[in-house]
């Protein structure tokens, strides 16, 4: 893929966030990696979506050096590249401050699996990374954010939950490319909204029984999955 093609895909993914009303002004960014070239395309820092152009997308290497572009890359770039360096099977990362997912992050509560809608896409709860320690805040903050996300998947496959909320901060999602990571960001916001409304109606509701979680997740993602078309 040429740099221009990579930039165009990342531009379109970023604009999909805007189209889906998941960003306000500059609150969000999407990236995609070209693993053959070892580069990442990402939205530039502080550029409003209504002003964003294909040529504004910045290309960086996995050590966060600018390879092509006149603007500064997103301030969250080091979080994105940390995830790419750690998880070699992801191709796109999205970060938003979407309302409902961010509300759960600010409440510092993992999103429990309360229904089959969530179980269709996430195998259990959506984790909440803890509030960052002072030591980490004083360090390389964006790099440490990536490390905190990865720490939550020590005993869990990140593909089983291609999304997370970071306490006091906001959500991150990922997928096989930029478009898929945006798709997961859209799903996360809807799931977060449903979970909020469910907890409002029934504060003491228990998580969905494991048998239903297994059935709905595995029929889509298991080795014998039968959902959709072949």
Order of alpha helices (4+ residues) and beta strands (2+ residues): alpha-beta-beta-beta-beta-alpha-beta-alpha-alpha-beta-alpha-alpha-beta-beta-alpha-alpha
